[in-house]
Amino acid sequence: MKLTREEALKYHRQMWTDMQKELGDKPNGGQRVLFKTKWCDEHFPGEKIDNNCFLCEYLAQNDYNGYKGSCHRGRECLLIWPYGGCTARNYYYDASISEILALPEREVAE
């Protein structure tokens, strides 16, 4: 599956919105990981999605702001994460889903 930037952002938001509806706004880290795995398997059976994250998958597929295959600790992610990336200071596991859904998009370098 080849993702566009718009698709990566759309699927990211759909998955996290569904997680919020099912698990509430502040599930623990283990619940988040299991939900993402299950969601990706149900919606994209047979597809390998990098880290069960459409933002990671997009970067693995595309040259984005001069980088390919990695967010380089959040500097190239499609979203602007506090502290430099989704895993910095365990933000991905500790932030509410509302906070994650409200993260701003990173502008594409010309």
C-alpha positions in Angstrom: 0.0 0.0 0.0 1.5 3.3 -1.1 0.3 6.2 1.1 -0.1 9.8 0.2 0.5 12.5 2.8 -3.2 13.1 3.1 -4.0 9.4 3.5 -1.3 9.0 6.2 -2.8 11.8 8.2 -6.4 10.6 7.6 -5.7 7.0 8.7 -3.7 8.3 11.7 -6.6 10.4 12.8 -9.2 7.7 12.2 -7.2 5.1 14.2 -6.7 7.5 17.2 -10.3 8.6 17.1 -11.5 5.0 17.1 -9.1 4.3 20.0 -10.5 7.2 21.9 -14.1 6.0 21.4 -13.3 2.5 22.5 -10.7 3.1 25.3 -11.4 6.6 26.5 -9.1 9.6 26.3 -6.3 8.2 28.5 -5.6 4.5 27.9 -2.3 3.1 29.1 0.6 2.4 26.8 -0.1 -1.3 26.5 -3.7 -0.7 25.6 -2.6 1.8 22.9 -0.1 -0.7 21.4 -2.6 -3.5 21.3 -5.3 -1.3 19.9 -3.1 0.0 17.1 -2.0 -3.6 16.1 -5.7 -4.8 16.1 -6.9 -1.7 14.2 -4.3 -2.0 11.5 -4.9 -5.8 11.1 -8.7 -5.2 10.8 -8.6 -2.3 8.4 -5.5 -3.3 6.3 -5.3 -7.2 6.5 -2.1 -8.6 5.2 -0.3 -5.2 5.1 2.8 -4.4 7.1 2.5 -0.9 8.5 5.7 0.4 10.1 5.2 0.6 13.9 1.4 0.3 13.2 1.6 4.0 12.5 0.6 5.6 9.3 3.0 8.5 9.9 5.9 6.1 10.2 4.8 4.2 7.2 4.6 7.3 5.1 8.1 8.2 6.0 9.3 4.7 5.3 7.9 5.0 1.8 8.8 8.6 0.9 11.6 11.1 0.7 10.2 13.8 3.0 12.1 17.1 3.7 15.2 15.3 2.5 14.9 12.2 4.7 13.7 8.8 3.8 12.7 5.9 6.1 12.8 7.6 9.5 11.4 10.5 11.3 14.9 11.3 12.7 13.5 11.5 16.3 10.4 13.4 15.3 12.1 16.1 13.3 10.5 14.8 10.0 7.2 13.4 11.2 4.1 14.8 9.5 3.0 16.1 12.9 4.8 18.4 15.3 5.2 16.4 18.6 6.2 18.1 21.8 9.7 17.3 23.1 10.9 16.3 19.6 8.9 13.2 18.8 6.2 10.8 19.7 8.4 8.7 21.9 10.3 11.6 23.6 9.5 11.7 27.3 7.0 8.9 26.7 4.7 11.5 25.2 3.0 8.9 22.9 2.1 6.8 26.0 1.3 9.6 28.5 -0.5 12.2 26.5 -4.3 12.1 26.2 -5.7 11.1 22.8 -7.3 14.5 22.6 -3.8 16.1 22.7 -2.5 13.7 20.1 -5.4 14.4 17.8 -4.8 18.2 18.1 -1.1 18.1 17.1 -0.4 20.5 14.3 0.9 19.3 10.9 4.4 20.0 9.9 4.9 22.1 6.7 6.6 20.5 3.8 9.9 22.1 2.8 10.0 23.5 -0.7 
